[in-house]
Amino acid sequence: MTYREIEEGAENIETKKYIRVIGGGSLGLLFAAKLAASGCRIDLVTRTREQALLLRENGIEIEGESSVYIHVDNVRSFQDLVWESQTSGSKPDVILLAVKQTVMHGEIASYIASAVRETMILSIQNGIGHWDALGISANRDHLIQAVTTEGARKITPISAAHTGRGWTRIGLVYPDESGPLSEGVMDDIQKCFEQAGFQASLSKNINHTIWEKLLINAVINPLTALLGVSNGELPESPQALSLMRSIFDEGVEVAKYQGISIEESHWDEILQVCRKTAGNHSSMLQDLMAGRPTEIESINGGLLRLAERAGLALPVNETVYRLIKAAELKG
């Protein structure tokens, strides 16, 4: 769906939702731009004041889809958000977390843990363990997890490329604690995403989808990062393919311990992801190349922590985990 089609259909939205997008990375820019074009009120929060200033002045450009810059209603930095939240300001209907787990600490983590009392929190973060890290015990019916296969790559602080169209599944983290409010907000979020041109659906078993995405990331990300290859190149090497399969098999065993059954067909889906995103460089490879911390702790590290509790050994996952941690030190 083009931006013109999104904007023309925006009048069909009965209620303009107020969504605060936290994160000015590739997915944060993609979702913020398209949701804003569809008629949602978007408040974008970036890590730095420099990026916030550039976005306020220029807007967001999604390369290949629009020759214009999409302006959102408000842009500010993490620091300004935390300060303003202690004073006044209207509350968003939904807070969309589009930041990596590596930045979910300190004041921003405290802000999220506090905001959940009044606002629904929607996370599109990779891996596992982010909800536990926030230590949220009350208002858990306000926690929503989304798993997305949308591909995006950040080009500049104000532009991103939409590198692959996929799907987004949305579900309550604690479905047994859901109420009328959370179910209504879920329906509204799905409609907002669809109006923005995304293929979105609601899931009553989002945990299974989280695990499927976790295994995709665990198999592809660390190996592409260590070998310095694109997603499509990874399975072309028999040695790399063997490592991929070992990581997958170890992950399936941990999933069983968690009560999650991963079908054998998911291995074929992982290979299909490599083919569909053949030219893409994984986020972990991009992080290593840029000297940034990776998400290894929440992906393969998450598997290792669960395996330790179950008394399971994951020798291949542990090896790639240690190699990525060593590469981070080198960067």
Salt bridges, closest charged atoms under 4 A:
ASP43 OD2 - ARG20 NE 2.71
ASP43 OD2 - ARG76 NH2 2.44
GLU65 OE1 - LYS34 NZ 3.07
GLU65 OE2 - HIS162 ND1 2.60
GLU65 OE2 - ARG165 NH2 3.38
ASP80 OD1 - ARG49 NH2 2.90
GLU84 OE1 - ARG76 NH1 2.06
GLU118 OE1 - LYS91 NZ 3.65
GLU150 OE1 - HIS162 NE2 2.68
GLU177 OE2 - ARG140 NH2 2.55
ASP188 OD2 - LYS17 NZ 3.04
GLU212 OE2 - HIS208 ND1 3.44
ASP249 OD1 - ARG245 NE 2.98
GLU253 OE2 - LYS256 NZ 3.34
GLU264 OE2 - ARG245 NH1 2.90
GLU269 OE1 - HIS266 ND1 3.20
ASP287 OD2 - LYS100 NZ 2.55
ASP287 OD1 - ARG292 NH2 2.91
GLU297 OE1 - ARG305 NH1 3.12
GLU297 OE2 - LYS325 NZ 3.20
GLU318 OE2 - ARG322 NH2 2.98
GLU328 OE1 - LYS325 NZ 3.37
